[in-house]
């Protein structure tokens, strides 16, 4: 497990470096302007929505696939893959057709030209959204078969090619190249992960796993859709801030999001599989011990990183961003936003681990309900924070509601125990899901 965690952590770190290089290259080449504001505002639906939905699909599908024989595994995986393609393809088509109508509503502070550019970039990235949905299903297949390394190595390879396309295209066609680089990266992920689908099986929409998956996914998808009010609120409010501040807030959030991806891949993905296996064996003592150990490991790691930002953040950020079209005062604002978002870093990292515990026993409703409750409070706090302190107020409100989310998930967790009648593990997991 230690070697696996280190390997996945190394791959995730490589992916972070590439994601950071993507952000760094865009910012240093274009600066913090309305053009970059439009690019990052356009990412709200295609990237942030799929980030949450893909994580939910992986967490739900892995426990359903982990104990399947080969024939059932291939049938169910093909069914999930076809369903995600049809569903997200339809969503992408509808959003693309109506982009000119709904995009301006999300960025009321943008002028007409910036709104048109945002809608154009959204349409491009919606193609990548469909690819990422497919890749999420394929990764679930690899994780269920405990082939974690290739699932993450494919992401790194695709990200490297995507960055190469960005570096080639940005000086030639401008910000549009950044949107197409995202699509290329997502499409290549799907190509690299396709072997898990062999051999072909006809999707079976009446298979028991389909009903179980839909029952578990419904609360997660409801929570996911509602959770998208969070980035929409950020873009809505910060579009009315001075030009470039939306981009700085996005960059600060992305730095922490990259760290969340490391935690999700190095700790969360194996954790769901291992916890589901322990639940299937009715090893509840091992289940609780593993969940507790991973939670405090992640909390300790995030606190150490936060201390590093506090002590050495300024010189490191100046070294990384203090050149090109980025000025020193903008680097200072970025550090301030990173500190204001400290609760996002610690709180959401803990949430990812706590959610894995719930998902492993089929309980997708509790995380959804807690997320809806805390986000509702968070949106009110963001509006108040923006009114009082601008973009920094939005960041502080984000920290507050993420810490509240983690605290409630920790307090509401229930320890699974063997019942006296000695019922099977499957019935206990099913009861937990209900």
C-alpha positions as CSV (number, residue, x, y, z in Angstrom):
1,X,0.0,0.0,0.0
2,X,2.9,2.4,0.8
3,X,4.5,1.7,-2.6
4,X,1.1,2.1,-4.4
5,X,0.4,5.4,-2.6
6,X,3.9,6.7,-3.4
7,X,3.5,5.7,-7.1
8,X,0.1,7.3,-7.4
9,X,1.3,10.4,-5.5
10,X,4.2,10.7,-7.9
11,X,1.9,10.4,-10.9
12,X,-0.6,12.9,-9.4
13,X,2.3,15.3,-8.7
14,X,3.4,15.0,-12.3
15,X,-0.1,15.8,-13.4
16,X,-0.1,18.8,-11.0
17,X,3.1,20.1,-12.5
18,X,1.6,19.9,-16.0
19,X,-1.6,21.5,-14.8
20,X,0.4,24.2,-13.1
21,X,2.5,24.7,-16.3
22,X,-0.7,25.1,-18.2
23,X,-1.9,27.9,-15.9
24,X,1.6,29.4,-15.7
25,X,2.0,29.6,-19.4
26,X,-1.4,31.2,-20.0
27,X,-0.9,33.8,-17.3
28,X,2.7,34.7,-18.2
29,X,1.8,34.9,-21.9
30,X,-1.5,36.7,-21.7
31,X,-1.4,38.4,-18.3
32,X,-4.5,38.9,-16.1
33,X,-6.9,40.5,-18.6
34,X,-10.5,40.2,-19.6
35,X,-9.3,37.6,-22.2
36,X,-8.0,35.3,-19.4
37,X,-11.1,36.2,-17.3
38,X,-13.2,34.9,-20.3
39,X,-11.2,31.7,-20.5
40,X,-11.6,30.8,-16.8
41,X,-15.2,31.8,-16.7
42,X,-15.8,29.5,-19.6
43,X,-14.4,26.6,-17.6
44,X,-17.2,26.7,-15.1
45,X,-19.6,24.3,-16.8
46,X,-17.3,22.0,-18.9
47,X,-14.5,21.6,-16.3
48,X,-15.9,22.2,-12.9
49,X,-19.1,20.3,-13.5
50,X,-17.4,17.3,-14.9
51,X,-14.8,17.4,-12.1
52,X,-17.5,16.8,-9.6
53,X,-19.6,14.4,-11.7
54,X,-16.6,12.3,-12.8
55,X,-15.6,11.9,-9.2
56,X,-19.1,10.9,-8.2
57,X,-19.3,8.3,-11.0
58,X,-16.0,6.8,-10.1
59,X,-16.9,6.5,-6.5
60,X,-20.3,5.0,-7.3
61,X,-19.2,2.6,-10.1
62,X,-16.1,1.2,-8.3
63,X,-17.9,-0.6,-5.5
64,X,-20.4,-2.0,-8.0
65,X,-17.7,-3.4,-10.3
66,X,-15.1,-4.5,-7.7
67,X,-16.5,-8.0,-7.1
68,X,-17.9,-8.8,-10.6
69,X,-16.8,-11.8,-12.6
70,X,-15.2,-11.0,-15.9
71,X,-18.4,-11.3,-18.0
72,X,-20.5,-9.2,-15.7
73,X,-17.7,-6.7,-15.3
74,X,-17.4,-6.1,-19.1
75,X,-21.2,-6.0,-19.5
76,X,-21.7,-3.4,-16.7
77,X,-18.7,-1.3,-17.7
78,X,-19.9,-1.1,-21.3
79,X,-23.4,-0.1,-20.1
80,X,-22.0,2.6,-17.8
81,X,-19.7,3.8,-20.7
82,X,-22.6,4.0,-23.2
83,X,-24.9,5.7,-20.6
84,X,-22.3,8.4,-19.8
85,X,-21.7,9.1,-23.4
86,X,-25.3,9.5,-24.3
87,X,-26.1,11.5,-21.2
88,X,-23.2,13.9,-21.2
89,X,-23.4,14.2,-25.0
90,X,-27.0,15.4,-24.8
91,X,-26.1,17.8,-22.0
92,X,-23.2,19.2,-24.0
93,X,-25.4,19.7,-27.1
94,X,-28.1,21.6,-25.2
95,X,-25.6,23.8,-23.4
96,X,-23.8,24.6,-26.7
97,X,-27.0,25.5,-28.5
98,X,-28.1,27.8,-25.7
99,X,-24.7,29.3,-24.8
100,X,-25.4,32.8,-26.2
101,X,-28.4,33.0,-23.9
102,X,-27.1,31.6,-20.6
103,X,-23.4,32.6,-20.6
104,X,-24.0,36.4,-20.3
105,X,-26.2,35.7,-17.3
106,X,-23.2,34.1,-15.4
107,X,-20.8,37.0,-16.1
108,X,-22.9,40.2,-15.8
109,X,-19.8,42.3,-15.3
110,X,-18.5,41.4,-18.8
111,X,-19.0,43.7,-21.8
112,X,-20.6,42.2,-24.9
113,X,-17.3,41.3,-26.6
114,X,-16.0,39.4,-23.5
115,X,-19.4,37.6,-23.2
116,X,-19.2,36.5,-26.8
117,X,-15.6,35.2,-26.3
118,X,-16.7,33.3,-23.2
119,X,-19.6,31.6,-25.1
120,X,-17.2,30.6,-27.9
121,X,-14.7,29.1,-25.4
122,X,-17.5,27.3,-23.6
123,X,-18.7,25.5,-26.8
124,X,-15.1,24.3,-27.5
125,X,-14.7,22.9,-23.9
126,X,-18.0,21.2,-23.9
127,X,-16.5,18.6,-26.3
128,X,-13.9,17.9,-23.6
129,X,-16.6,17.6,-21.0
130,X,-18.0,14.5,-22.9
131,X,-14.5,13.0,-23.1
132,X,-13.9,13.5,-19.4
133,X,-17.2,11.7,-18.6
134,X,-16.1,8.7,-20.6
135,X,-12.7,8.7,-19.1
136,X,-14.2,8.7,-15.6
137,X,-16.1,5.5,-16.3
138,X,-13.0,3.9,-17.8
139,X,-10.9,4.8,-14.7
140,X,-13.6,3.2,-12.5
141,X,-13.0,0.0,-14.5
142,X,-9.3,0.2,-13.9
143,X,-9.7,1.0,-10.2
144,X,-12.1,-1.8,-9.7
145,X,-9.5,-4.2,-11.1
146,X,-6.9,-2.5,-8.9
147,X,-4.9,-1.2,-11.9
148,X,-4.5,2.2,-10.4
149,X,-1.1,3.1,-11.9
150,X,-2.1,3.0,-15.6
151,X,-5.3,4.9,-14.8
152,X,-3.3,7.8,-13.5
153,X,-0.3,7.4,-15.9
154,X,-2.7,7.9,-18.8
155,X,-3.7,11.3,-17.4
156,X,-0.1,12.4,-17.2
157,X,0.6,11.4,-20.8
158,X,-2.5,13.1,-22.0
159,X,-1.7,16.2,-20.0
160,X,1.9,16.3,-21.5
161,X,0.5,16.2,-25.0
162,X,-2.1,18.8,-24.2
163,X,0.5,21.2,-22.8
164,X,2.5,20.7,-26.0
165,X,-0.5,21.7,-28.0
166,X,-1.0,24.8,-25.8
167,X,2.6,25.9,-26.1
168,X,2.4,25.6,-29.9
169,X,-1.0,27.1,-30.4
170,X,-1.2,30.0,-27.9
171,X,1.3,32.3,-29.6
172,X,-0.4,31.6,-33.0
173,X,-4.2,31.6,-32.3
174,X,-4.4,33.2,-28.8
175,X,-6.7,32.1,-26.0
176,X,-8.7,29.7,-28.2
177,X,-5.7,27.4,-28.2
178,X,-6.0,27.0,-24.4
179,X,-9.6,25.7,-24.9
180,X,-8.6,23.2,-27.6
181,X,-5.7,22.0,-25.5
182,X,-8.2,21.0,-22.8
183,X,-10.2,19.0,-25.5
184,X,-7.1,17.3,-26.8
185,X,-6.0,16.3,-23.4
186,X,-9.4,14.8,-22.5
187,X,-9.8,13.0,-25.8
188,X,-6.4,11.4,-25.5
189,X,-7.2,10.1,-22.0
190,X,-10.2,8.2,-23.4
191,X,-8.0,6.6,-26.1
192,X,-5.4,5.5,-23.6
193,X,-8.0,4.0,-21.3
194,X,-10.1,2.2,-24.0
195,X,-8.4,-1.2,-23.6
196,X,-10.3,-1.9,-20.3
197,X,-13.4,-2.2,-22.5
198,X,-12.1,-5.3,-24.3
199,X,-13.9,-7.5,-25.3
200,X,-17.0,-5.8,-26.5
201,X,-20.2,-6.4,-24.7
202,X,-23.7,-5.2,-25.7
203,X,-24.9,-2.7,-23.0
204,X,-27.6,-4.2,-20.8
205,X,-29.9,-1.5,-19.5
206,X,-31.8,-4.1,-17.4
207,X,-28.7,-5.4,-15.5
208,X,-29.0,-5.2,-11.7
209,X,-25.9,-3.0,-11.5
210,X,-27.7,-0.3,-13.6
211,X,-30.5,0.0,-11.1
212,X,-28.0,0.1,-8.2
213,X,-25.8,2.7,-10.0
214,X,-28.8,5.0,-10.8
215,X,-30.1,4.7,-7.2
216,X,-26.7,5.7,-5.8
217,X,-26.0,8.3,-8.4
218,X,-29.3,10.2,-8.1
219,X,-28.5,11.9,-4.8
220,X,-24.9,12.5,-5.9
221,X,-26.0,14.1,-9.2
222,X,-28.5,16.3,-7.4
223,X,-25.8,17.4,-5.0
224,X,-23.4,17.9,-8.0
225,X,-25.8,20.1,-9.9
226,X,-26.5,22.2,-6.8
227,X,-22.8,22.4,-6.0
228,X,-22.2,24.1,-9.4
229,X,-23.9,27.1,-7.9
230,X,-20.5,27.6,-6.1
231,X,-18.3,28.3,-9.1
232,X,-21.2,30.1,-10.8
233,X,-21.5,32.4,-7.7
234,X,-17.7,33.0,-7.8
235,X,-17.8,34.0,-11.5
236,X,-21.0,36.0,-11.2
237,X,-19.6,38.1,-8.3
238,X,-16.0,38.4,-9.5
239,X,-17.0,39.4,-13.1
240,X,-18.0,42.7,-11.5
241,X,-14.5,43.1,-9.9
242,X,-11.7,44.9,-11.6
243,X,-10.3,43.2,-14.7
244,X,-7.9,40.3,-13.8
245,X,-9.2,39.6,-10.3
246,X,-11.4,36.8,-11.5
247,X,-8.3,35.2,-13.1
248,X,-6.3,35.6,-9.8
249,X,-9.1,34.0,-7.8
250,X,-9.3,31.1,-10.3
251,X,-5.6,30.6,-10.2
252,X,-5.5,30.4,-6.4
253,X,-8.4,27.9,-6.5
254,X,-6.7,25.9,-9.2
255,X,-3.5,25.6,-7.1
256,X,-5.5,24.0,-4.3
257,X,-7.6,22.0,-6.7
258,X,-4.4,20.4,-8.1
259,X,-3.5,19.4,-4.6
260,X,-7.0,18.0,-4.1
261,X,-6.5,15.9,-7.2
262,X,-3.3,14.4,-5.7
263,X,-5.2,13.5,-2.5
264,X,-8.1,12.0,-4.5
265,X,-5.9,9.9,-6.7
266,X,-3.2,8.9,-4.2
267,X,-5.5,8.3,-1.2
268,X,-9.1,8.5,-2.3
269,X,-9.2,6.2,-5.3
270,X,-7.5,3.2,-3.5
271,X,-9.4,4.0,-0.4
272,X,-12.9,3.5,-1.9
273,X,-11.8,0.1,-3.4
274,X,-10.2,-1.0,-0.1
275,X,-13.1,0.1,2.0
276,X,-15.7,-1.5,-0.3
277,X,-13.7,-4.7,-0.1
278,X,-13.6,-4.6,3.7
279,X,-17.3,-3.9,3.8
280,X,-17.9,-6.9,1.6
281,X,-16.0,-9.0,4.0
282,X,-17.8,-7.5,7.0
283,X,-14.4,-6.4,8.4
284,X,-15.8,-3.3,10.1
285,X,-12.9,-2.9,12.5
286,X,-10.5,-2.7,9.5
287,X,-12.9,-0.4,7.8
288,X,-13.0,2.1,10.6
289,X,-9.3,1.9,11.2
290,X,-8.4,2.5,7.6
291,X,-10.9,5.4,7.2
292,X,-9.6,7.1,10.4
293,X,-6.0,6.7,9.4
294,X,-6.4,8.2,6.0
295,X,-8.4,11.1,7.3
296,X,-5.8,12.3,9.8
297,X,-3.0,11.6,7.3
298,X,-4.6,14.0,4.8
299,X,-5.4,16.7,7.5
300,X,-1.8,16.6,8.7
301,X,-0.4,16.9,5.1
302,X,-2.6,19.9,4.3
303,X,-1.7,21.7,7.4
304,X,2.0,21.2,6.6
305,X,1.5,22.6,3.1
306,X,-0.4,25.5,4.5
307,X,2.4,26.3,6.9
308,X,4.8,26.3,3.9
309,X,2.7,28.8,2.0
310,X,2.6,31.1,5.1
311,X,6.4,31.0,5.6
312,X,7.8,30.8,2.1
313,X,4.8,31.6,-0.1
314,X,5.9,35.1,-1.3
315,X,9.4,34.2,-2.6
316,X,8.2,31.0,-4.3
317,X,5.2,32.7,-6.0
318,X,7.5,35.6,-7.1
319,X,9.9,33.2,-8.6
320,X,7.2,31.4,-10.4
321,X,4.9,34.2,-11.5
322,X,6.9,37.4,-11.1
323,X,7.8,37.8,-14.7
324,X,6.2,38.1,-18.2
325,X,3.1,40.1,-18.0
326,X,2.5,39.5,-14.2
327,X,3.4,42.4,-11.9
328,X,4.6,42.2,-8.3
329,X,1.4,43.5,-6.8
330,X,-0.6,40.8,-8.6
331,X,1.7,38.2,-7.0
332,X,1.0,39.7,-3.6
333,X,-2.7,39.5,-4.3
334,X,-2.3,35.9,-5.3
335,X,-0.6,35.0,-2.0
336,X,-3.3,36.8,-0.1
337,X,-6.0,34.8,-1.9
338,X,-4.2,31.5,-1.1
339,X,-4.2,32.3,2.6
340,X,-7.8,33.4,2.5
341,X,-8.7,30.1,0.8
342,X,-6.9,28.0,3.5
343,X,-10.2,26.6,4.7
344,X,-10.9,25.4,1.1
345,X,-7.5,23.6,1.1
346,X,-7.9,21.8,4.5
347,X,-11.7,21.5,4.5
348,X,-12.2,20.1,1.0
349,X,-9.3,17.7,1.3
350,X,-10.9,16.2,4.4
351,X,-14.3,16.1,2.6
352,X,-12.8,14.0,-0.2
353,X,-11.7,11.4,2.3
354,X,-14.9,11.5,4.4
355,X,-17.0,11.1,1.2
356,X,-15.0,8.0,0.2
357,X,-16.1,6.4,3.5
358,X,-19.7,7.1,2.8
359,X,-19.6,6.0,-0.8
360,X,-17.8,2.7,0.1
361,X,-21.0,1.5,2.0
362,X,-23.3,3.0,-0.7
363,X,-24.4,6.0,1.3
364,X,-24.5,8.8,-1.2
365,X,-27.4,10.7,0.3
366,X,-25.7,12.0,3.5
367,X,-22.8,13.8,1.6
368,X,-25.3,15.3,-0.8
369,X,-27.5,16.7,1.9
370,X,-24.6,18.1,3.9
371,X,-23.2,19.6,0.7
372,X,-26.5,21.3,-0.2
373,X,-26.9,22.7,3.3
374,X,-23.4,24.1,3.6
375,X,-23.3,25.5,0.1
376,X,-26.5,27.4,0.6
377,X,-24.9,29.0,3.6
378,X,-21.7,29.6,1.6
379,X,-23.5,31.4,-1.2
380,X,-25.0,33.9,1.2
381,X,-21.6,34.3,2.9
382,X,-19.9,34.9,-0.5
383,X,-22.4,37.6,-1.5
384,X,-21.8,39.3,1.9
385,X,-18.1,38.8,1.6
386,X,-17.9,40.4,-1.8
387,X,-19.9,43.4,-0.7
388,X,-17.6,43.9,2.3
389,X,-14.1,42.9,1.0
390,X,-14.4,42.1,-2.7
391,X,-12.7,39.0,-4.1
392,X,-10.9,38.4,-0.8
393,X,-14.3,38.2,0.9
394,X,-15.4,35.6,-1.6
395,X,-12.3,33.5,-0.8
396,X,-12.9,33.8,3.0
397,X,-16.5,32.7,2.6
398,X,-15.3,29.7,0.5
399,X,-13.0,28.7,3.3
400,X,-15.8,28.9,5.9
401,X,-18.4,26.7,4.2
402,X,-15.8,24.1,3.2
403,X,-14.7,23.7,6.8
404,X,-18.3,23.5,7.9
405,X,-18.9,20.8,5.3
406,X,-16.0,18.7,6.6
407,X,-17.0,19.1,10.2
408,X,-20.6,18.0,9.6
409,X,-19.6,15.0,7.5
410,X,-17.2,13.9,10.4
411,X,-19.9,14.4,13.1
412,X,-22.6,12.6,11.1
413,X,-20.6,9.5,10.1
414,X,-21.9,6.2,11.5
415,X,-19.7,3.2,12.2
416,X,-20.9,0.1,10.3
417,X,-21.2,-2.9,12.7
418,X,-22.2,-6.5,12.3
419,X,-25.8,-7.2,13.2
420,X,-26.6,-9.9,15.7
421,X,-28.5,-12.0,13.2
422,X,-25.4,-12.4,11.1
423,X,-26.9,-11.0,7.9
424,X,-24.6,-10.9,4.8
425,X,-22.4,-8.0,4.0
426,X,-24.3,-7.4,0.8
427,X,-27.6,-6.7,2.7
428,X,-25.8,-4.4,5.1
429,X,-24.3,-2.4,2.3
430,X,-27.7,-2.3,0.6
431,X,-29.3,-1.1,3.7
432,X,-26.7,1.6,4.2
433,X,-27.3,2.8,0.6
434,X,-31.1,2.9,1.2
